[in-house]
Amino acid sequence: MQRTQLNNVRDALNGSKATQLDYCVLNQDLSLAHWSNQRDRVSYHKVGHHTVSLYLTGGNDTHRLDMPSAGKGSPGKLCLMPATQDSEWVVGEGQEFVHFYVSDAALKFFALESFDIDPRLVRLPDLTFADHPELARLCHSVMNVPWHAVSERLHLQQAFYGVMGCLIQAFVRHQPVTEALRGGLSRRQLTSVMEYIHAHAGEEIHLEKLATVSGLSLFHFARMFKQSTGLTPHQYVSKIRVRKGMEMLQKGYGQAYVAAACGFSHQSHFAAQFKREYGVTPARLIRELC
């Protein structure tokens, strides 16, 4: 058997006997891959991103060398491989599976914005051959649409966010807080800063003003904001502006107007940030919406 150990799940599989049947980058933080593999051995080592895996066919002889008690796979089984988690697999006869790759920063931002969960509390468990009907349904839904049709990109992103929401609700939201959070902004400080950013997303936002809102010095604010959110203030503001831009484009506003209304100095800057977040340019999205 060929042994592969790289620091990225997709790279590891591409270096093994696995065949990539399809691959789709939704944005810089989210991507999907459809794989087949058989009679192989693959290791993942501190990959730096989270992976959700759904077995579509086969998998009955596949097992983990580092966790023999986990049993074997089968269609409909789920695996959750958290970032930095090591695992070693023996792949049996032919199987197909779909992978969802999400960066740690994106998952934490999603937990904060969608569930008001402190990103420092977002920790996913290592799951192997688990049963979760709702999560399996959400994962399988992406197999029913063409991945490279621009008209389906929003559908794929919504499905991916559904998967992320299910992860948060099932494995993060109700976890007990077993340790005191150290560093970072207080809940009151973070809420105040987030409310200010949302209210002034279309204006020029200065770091000094955000620090003032939080009641901290400029130096301490920038460091503590990143501790609390996983993002720099600039990265967070950009994400909020692009999200607002998407909402305005879907309502029929023109690209130039949206760029200005969302605080971007140039339309080209908005387009670049938008493509980084959504995987398509605003112009292409507008054509699909018309």
Protein Blocks (a to p, Z undefined) as FASTA:
>chain_A
ZZdddfbfklmmmmmmbdcfbdcdfblmbccdddddehiadddehkhpacddddfbghil
gccfklmmnopadehiacdddehiacddddddddddddddddfklmmmmmmmmnopafkl
mccdddehiacfklmmmmmmmmmpcfklmklmmmmmmmmmmmmmmmmmmmmmmpccfbdc
eejidfklmmmmmmmmmmmmmpccdfklmmmmnopafklmmmmmmmmnopafklmmmmmm
mmmmmmmmmnopafklmmmmnopabfklmmmmmmmmnopafklmmmmmZZ
